[in-house]
């Protein structure tokens, strides 16, 4: 699995009801990349357009059961919000 993602932290996380029962009561991640039989490579750009006094940390989970995991996480500043993605 190889993905490039722009993650807007102003959008609320999915409700706990959207996940399997085992996830109930646990901290729900903003993003999960998971592979059972291959590697996981993720490039994630974080966007927060509205700065908040009490900032929440981004919760990202990268998993591979039988392969390597590579992750690049970049905090995207509000001044860069107008950059076009190709």
N, CA, C and O atoms as a DFTB+ gen file, in Angstrom:
344 C
 N C O
     1  1       0.855      -1.153       0.000
     2  2       0.000       0.000       0.000
     3  2       0.907       1.224       0.000
     4  3       1.806       1.339       0.834
     5  1       0.670       2.127      -0.931
     6  2       1.437       3.364      -1.010
     7  2       0.446       4.499      -1.208
     8  3      -0.307       4.506      -2.181
     9  1       0.442       5.469      -0.279
    10  2      -0.543       6.552      -0.321
    11  2       0.100       7.891       0.003
    12  3       1.020       7.975       0.816
    13  1      -0.404       8.948      -0.654
    14  2      -0.117      10.334      -0.299
    15  2      -1.452      10.956       0.087
    16  3      -2.412      10.914      -0.682
    17  1      -1.504      11.537       1.289
    18  2      -2.785      11.994       1.829
    19  2      -2.645      13.384       2.422
    20  3      -1.672      13.672       3.118
    21  1      -3.623      14.252       2.145
    22  2      -3.748      15.543       2.824
    23  2      -4.859      15.365       3.851
    24  3      -6.018      15.160       3.489
    25  1      -4.509      15.444       5.128
    26  2      -5.456      15.181       6.208
    27  2      -5.825      16.490       6.882
    28  3      -4.980      17.133       7.503
    29  1      -7.090      16.887       6.760
    30  2      -7.600      18.120       7.360
    31  2      -8.058      17.812       8.780
    32  3      -9.052      17.112       8.976
    33  1      -7.336      18.334       9.770
    34  2      -7.657      18.045      11.167
    35  2      -8.858      18.830      11.674
    36  3      -9.304      18.616      12.802
    37  1      -9.394      19.746      10.850
    38  2     -10.611      20.463      11.227
    39  2     -11.854      19.597      11.034
    40  3     -12.906      19.890      11.601
    41  1     -11.740      18.538      10.241
    42  2     -12.845      17.605      10.024
    43  2     -12.861      16.629      11.197
    44  3     -11.825      16.042      11.509
    45  1     -13.991      16.440      11.849
    46  2     -14.030      15.537      13.011
    47  2     -13.702      14.098      12.629
    48  3     -13.946      13.663      11.503
    49  1     -13.145      13.375      13.591
    50  2     -12.846      11.953      13.385
    51  2     -14.144      11.172      13.241
    52  3     -15.193      11.625      13.699
    53  1     -14.086      10.000      12.609
    54  2     -15.296       9.171      12.503
    55  2     -15.785       8.767      13.890
    56  3     -14.985       8.652      14.818
    57  1     -17.078       8.554      14.038
    58  2     -17.595       8.113      15.340
    59  2     -17.124       6.694      15.655
    60  3     -16.826       5.917      14.748
    61  1     -17.060       6.368      16.921
    62  2     -16.629       5.029      17.354
    63  2     -17.527       3.946      16.763
    64  3     -17.084       2.814      16.570
    65  1     -18.779       4.280      16.476
    66  2     -19.708       3.286      15.927
    67  2     -19.328       2.854      14.512
    68  3     -19.851       1.854      14.020
    69  1     -18.430       3.583      13.849
    70  2     -18.004       3.224      12.493
    71  2     -16.922       2.155      12.500
    72  3     -16.520       1.679      11.439
    73  1     -16.442       1.770      13.682
    74  2     -15.357       0.811      13.803
    75  2     -15.852      -0.480      14.438
    76  3     -16.932      -0.511      15.029
    77  1     -15.059      -1.556      14.317
    78  2     -15.460      -2.823      14.954
    79  2     -15.629      -2.661      16.465
    80  3     -15.121      -1.711      17.061
    81  1     -16.335      -3.585      17.059
    82  2     -16.623      -3.538      18.489
    83  2     -15.349      -3.451      19.323
    84  3     -15.358      -2.829      20.385
    85  1     -14.251      -4.060      18.869
    86  2     -12.993      -4.046      19.628
    87  2     -12.461      -2.622      19.806
    88  3     -11.699      -2.363      20.737
    89  1     -12.851      -1.702      18.930
    90  2     -12.360      -0.331      19.008
    91  2     -13.169       0.533      19.958
    92  3     -12.753       1.649      20.270
    93  1     -14.295       0.059      20.420
    94  2     -15.151       0.849      21.290
    95  2     -14.401       1.214      22.571
    96  3     -13.771       0.362      23.198
    97  1     -14.478       2.471      22.943
    98  2     -13.848       2.925      24.166
    99  2     -12.378       3.248      24.024
   100  3     -11.783       3.802      24.948
   101  1     -11.771       2.917      22.889
   102  2     -10.365       3.233      22.663
   103  2     -10.269       4.565      21.936
   104  3     -11.263       5.094      21.439
   105  1      -9.057       5.095      21.886
   106  2      -8.825       6.329      21.163
   107  2      -8.932       6.054      19.662
   108  3      -8.215       5.198      19.145
   109  1      -9.799       6.754      18.968
   110  2     -10.016       6.550      17.536
   111  2      -9.008       7.388      16.760
   112  3      -8.939       8.600      16.964
   113  1      -8.224       6.775      15.875
   114  2      -7.227       7.543      15.121
   115  2      -7.859       8.413      14.041
   116  3      -8.963       8.137      13.572
   117  1      -7.145       9.467      13.652
   118  2      -7.567      10.294      12.523
   119  2      -7.390       9.527      11.211
   120  3      -8.165       9.706      10.272
   121  1      -6.360       8.669      11.153
   122  2      -6.052       7.936       9.929
   123  2      -5.406       6.610      10.285
   124  3      -4.563       6.546      11.179
   125  1      -5.801       5.544       9.584
   126  2      -5.165       4.233       9.727
   127  2      -4.823       3.705       8.346
   128  3      -5.684       3.649       7.469
   129  1      -3.561       3.315       8.148
   130  2      -3.131       2.624       6.935
   131  2      -2.689       1.238       7.366
   132  3      -1.802       1.108       8.210
   133  1      -3.296       0.193       6.798
   134  2      -3.086      -1.172       7.266
   135  2      -2.942      -2.109       6.078
   136  3      -3.697      -2.017       5.111
   137  1      -1.966      -3.016       6.153
   138  2      -1.797      -4.045       5.134
   139  2      -1.468      -5.356       5.834
   140  3      -0.711      -5.374       6.804
   141  1      -2.038      -6.453       5.343
   142  2      -1.759      -7.751       5.958
   143  2      -0.581      -8.445       5.307
   144  3       0.205      -9.084       6.006
   145  1      -0.425      -8.346       3.988
   146  2       0.608      -9.109       3.301
   147  2       1.516      -8.246       2.435
   148  3       2.001      -8.709       1.403
   149  1       1.749      -7.027       2.828
   150  2       2.631      -6.164       2.049
   151  2       3.124      -5.004       2.885
   152  3       2.783      -4.866       4.059
   153  1       3.931      -4.177       2.254
   154  2       4.475      -3.026       2.963
   155  2       3.477      -1.869       2.964
   156  3       2.539      -1.834       2.168
   157  1       3.702      -0.931       3.874
   158  2       2.882       0.277       3.975
   159  2       3.823       1.466       3.847
   160  3       4.775       1.596       4.617
   161  1       3.554       2.339       2.866
   162  2       4.313       3.572       2.695
   163  2       3.306       4.707       2.662
   164  3       2.433       4.752       1.796
   165  1       3.435       5.632       3.621
   166  2       2.479       6.727       3.703
   167  2       3.166       8.074       3.792
   168  3       4.092       8.259       4.582
   169  1       2.711       9.009       2.982
   170  2       3.137      10.404       3.078
   171  2       1.881      11.188       3.456
   172  3       0.940      11.277       2.668
   173  1       1.872      11.753       4.663
   174  2       0.688      12.416       5.196
   175  2       1.019      13.868       5.486
   176  3       1.941      14.167       6.245
   177  1       0.256      14.772       4.874
   178  2       0.380      16.206       5.129
   179  2      -0.786      16.600       6.022
   180  3      -1.944      16.363       5.678
   181  1      -0.483      17.203       7.170
   182  2      -1.513      17.603       8.119
   183  2      -1.871      19.058       7.905
   184  3      -0.989      19.910       7.797
   185  1      -3.158      19.347       7.842
   186  2      -3.656      20.699       7.650
   187  2      -4.561      21.062       8.814
   188  3      -5.484      20.320       9.153
   189  1      -4.292      22.199       9.419
   190  2      -5.179      22.740      10.457
   191  2      -5.326      24.222      10.129
   192  3      -4.452      25.021      10.465
   193  1      -6.417      24.592       9.480
   194  2      -6.618      25.972       9.036
   195  2      -6.937      26.917      10.183
   196  3      -6.585      28.096      10.150
   197  1      -7.615      26.380      11.210
   198  2      -8.000      27.212      12.353
   199  2      -7.169      26.820      13.568
   200  3      -7.423      25.779      14.173
   201  1      -6.169      27.644      13.943
   202  2      -5.402      27.287      15.142
   203  2      -6.285      27.387      16.382
   204  3      -7.071      28.325      16.518
   205  1      -6.156      26.443      17.259
   206  2      -6.948      26.412      18.489
   207  2      -6.002      26.550      19.678
   208  3      -4.864      26.087      19.614
   209  1      -6.458      27.186      20.770
   210  2      -5.590      27.325      21.937
   211  2      -5.123      25.979      22.497
   212  3      -3.940      25.807      22.792
   213  1      -6.034      25.040      22.642
   214  2      -5.677      23.704      23.137
   215  2      -5.653      22.758      21.944
   216  3      -6.679      22.179      21.588
   217  1      -4.492      22.601      21.330
   218  2      -4.396      21.796      20.112
   219  2      -4.389      20.310      20.433
   220  3      -3.715      19.851      21.355
   221  1      -5.150      19.583      19.651
   222  2      -5.208      18.135      19.780
   223  2      -4.103      17.532      18.911
   224  3      -3.827      18.033      17.821
   225  1      -3.483      16.477      19.384
   226  2      -2.477      15.788      18.585
   227  2      -3.166      14.938      17.522
   228  3      -4.267      14.428      17.730
   229  1      -2.506      14.797      16.397
   230  2      -3.010      13.912      15.347
   231  2      -2.661      12.478      15.727
   232  3      -1.529      12.194      16.118
   233  1      -3.626      11.579      15.613
   234  2      -3.410      10.169      15.923
   235  2      -3.409       9.405      14.603
   236  3      -4.446       9.266      13.954
   237  1      -2.241       8.914      14.214
   238  2      -2.069       8.198      12.960
   239  2      -1.561       6.795      13.276
   240  3      -0.652       6.627      14.089
   241  1      -2.143       5.803      12.638
   242  2      -1.712       4.419      12.833
   243  2      -1.287       3.840      11.492
   244  3      -2.044       3.883      10.522
   245  1      -0.079       3.301      11.441
   246  2       0.457       2.633      10.258
   247  2       0.793       1.204      10.667
   248  3       1.589       0.998      11.584
   249  1       0.198       0.211       9.999
   250  2       0.396      -1.187      10.356
   251  2       0.725      -2.017       9.120
   252  3       0.195      -1.777       8.036
   253  1       1.606      -2.993       9.302
   254  2       1.791      -4.056       8.325
   255  2       2.074      -5.321       9.105
   256  3       2.973      -5.346       9.945
   257  1       1.319      -6.370       8.835
   258  2       1.488      -7.617       9.577
   259  2       2.644      -8.445       9.028
   260  3       3.256      -9.212       9.771
   261  1       2.954      -8.304       7.733
   262  2       4.021      -9.094       7.111
   263  2       4.873      -8.261       6.169
   264  3       5.293      -8.766       5.128
   265  1       5.140      -7.018       6.491
   266  2       5.949      -6.180       5.613
   267  2       6.495      -4.977       6.356
   268  3       6.272      -4.813       7.555
   269  1       7.213      -4.141       5.628
   270  2       7.818      -2.958       6.232
   271  2       6.819      -1.804       6.298
   272  3       5.806      -1.797       5.598
   273  1       7.129      -0.827       7.157
   274  2       6.300       0.363       7.310
   275  2       7.198       1.583       7.200
   276  3       8.199       1.696       7.908
   277  1       6.828       2.512       6.289
   278  2       7.536       3.781       6.143
   279  2       6.499       4.893       6.179
   280  3       5.480       4.830       5.491
   281  1       6.772       5.917       6.991
   282  2       5.817       7.019       7.102
   283  2       6.560       8.346       7.110
   284  3       7.576       8.501       7.788
   285  1       6.043       9.293       6.350
   286  2       6.519      10.670       6.364
   287  2       5.315      11.518       6.737
   288  3       4.297      11.493       6.046
   289  1       5.427      12.270       7.827
   290  2       4.328      13.117       8.291
   291  2       4.824      14.554       8.298
   292  3       5.848      14.859       8.909
   293  1       4.088      15.449       7.610
   294  2       4.464      16.851       7.483
   295  2       3.317      17.705       7.989
   296  3       2.170      17.514       7.585
   297  1       3.623      18.652       8.878
   298  2       2.598      19.588       9.345
   299  2       2.482      20.702       8.321
   300  3       3.456      21.404       8.049
   301  1       1.311      20.865       7.761
   302  2       1.065      21.867       6.727
   303  2       0.606      23.150       7.400
   304  3      -0.405      23.160       8.102
   305  1       1.345      24.232       7.187
   306  2       1.015      25.509       7.803
   307  2      -0.146      26.181       7.084
   308  3      -0.309      25.972       5.882
   309  1      -0.974      26.993       7.782
   310  2      -2.123      27.646       7.157
   311  2      -1.733      28.494       5.948
   312  3      -2.516      28.583       5.002
   313  1      -0.564      29.116       5.939
   314  2      -0.159      29.950       4.805
   315  2       0.051      29.118       3.541
   316  3       0.053      29.660       2.436
   317  1       0.230      27.793       3.700
   318  2       0.433      26.927       2.548
   319  2      -0.871      26.319       2.057
   320  3      -0.849      25.501       1.138
   321  1      -1.998      26.688       2.633
   322  2      -3.284      26.046       2.348
   323  2      -3.713      26.214       0.891
   324  3      -4.539      25.439       0.409
   325  1      -3.178      27.199       0.185
   326  2      -3.605      27.433      -1.191
   327  2      -2.756      26.707      -2.227
   328  3      -2.958      26.889      -3.428
   329  1      -1.820      25.897      -1.782
   330  2      -0.962      25.162      -2.712
   331  2      -1.798      24.122      -3.431
   332  3      -2.549      23.376      -2.803
   333  1      -1.668      24.072      -4.743
   334  2      -2.432      23.097      -5.540
   335  2      -1.733      21.752      -5.508
   336  3      -0.505      21.677      -5.568
   337  1      -2.524      20.685      -5.412
   338  2      -1.989      19.322      -5.430
   339  2      -2.208      18.768      -6.823
   340  3      -3.292      18.890      -7.393
   341  1      -1.174      18.162      -7.359
   342  2      -1.300      17.586      -8.709
   343  2      -1.581      16.112      -8.631
   344  3      -1.720      15.455      -9.663
